[in-house]
């Protein structure tokens, strides 16, 4: 590849020309997009917490993120469904409940320690009741 500004031959993966310092179009690594909503910040915070407990974290697909309630202390409780490959190589959906501190549209939030809870296979209303009780007691998944 050649620099479009000075014509010097450069490596194909170069971001800047070593001869003239010009920034090369199309070779710069993309800046990660930051979320602009509360749900986006919560999803960003929860991905590592859930993926750490999976047998195959690379296979995880996160969907159906739903904010359930915010309590009087400003903690937000939410549910998320994660599709991941199990040890039999089958994609399995799992519903999790999780709590967060400091949820806003404008910046990062934190997962409440020990608030991640894998919900049992019950009706959704019963799941939420169990999840809220477990998160308030600080039970791990």
N, C-alpha and C positions, 0 to 999 in steps of 0.2 A: 504494500500500500504506500501511497505517496501523500505527503502533506499538501493540502489544497492552497496553503498560503505561501510556503517557501519552496515546495517541490521536492524536499528531501525524502528519501526512502525511509520508512519507519515500519515497526512491527504492526501486524494486523490488530492486535489487542491494545494498542496504545490509546490513551485518553488524551494526552498532550504530545505535541511534536517536540522531540528533544533538541531540534535545531533552533526553532523560533519561539517555542512555548505556546503556540496556538492550540486552543481547545479543538479537538477533532469531533465532528458531528457523528452521532450515532454510536460512539464507543464508550461514552460515559455510563457508569453503572446507574441504574434508575434509583432515585430517592424513594424510600418506602413512603407510601401514603399514610398519613396519620388520620385516625377517625375524626369525624365531626359531630357524632351523636353519642349520647350516653350508652346506648346499646353497643356501638362500635368500640368504645373504650372498655366496656365490660367484657366483650368478646376477646379483645386483645389481652386483657388481664387473665382470663380464664383458660386460654389455650394451653399455656405451659403447665398449669396446675392439673388439668385433665390428662394431657398427653403423657405426663410423667408416670401415670399409673397404668398406661396401656401396654399390652404386649408388643404391639406394632404401631408406635406413635406416628410414623410417617403416613399410615393409611387413614388417619383420623380426618373426617369431614364434619365440620361444625354447622348445625342448622337449627331452625326453630328456636331462636333465642327469645325468651319472653320474660319481661320484668314483671314480677308478681306484686311486690309491695315495698314501701319504704317505711321503716318504723320511726318512732319518736326520737331516736338517737341519730337518725340520718343514715342508718344502714339499709342497703337495698338488697332484696332477695330476688333471685331470678332462677329460671329453669332453662336448660339447654339440652338438646338431643344431639348426641355424637354418634356418627356411623363409623365403625372401625372394624378392621379385619381381626378375627379371633384366631386361636391356634389351629383351627380346622380350615383356615383360609376363607371363611364365610364372613360377609359383611353383616354386622349386627348393630341395630340401633340401641343405644342406652340413654336413659333420661337421667340427668343430674340436676340437683338443686345446689345453689351456691350463694354465699353472701358477700357483699362488697362494702368497703368504706369509701367515702369521698367521691361519689359518682356525680359528675357534671358533664356538660356537653363540651367543655373547653380543655379538659386535660385528663391525664391518667388517673385511674382509681386502683385500689388495692383489694385483693381477695382477703376476706376475713380468715385468719388462721384457723384451720380445722373446720371450715364451714362447708367444704365440698362433700356432698352426700349423694351416693348412687341410689336412685329411687327404686323401690321394689316394684314388682309387677302387680299394681293395684289400680283401681280407678283413679283418674287424675285428681279429683277432689280429695280423696284419701291420701294420695301421694303428697299433695301440697301440705296437708295437715301434719303428716309424719315428718316431712322435710323441714318445716318451720320449727317444729319441736326439737329435732335433732340439731339444727343449726344454732338454735338459742342455747342448747346445752354444750355446743362445741364438740360434737362427736365427729371423728374422722370417718371417711368413707369406708 
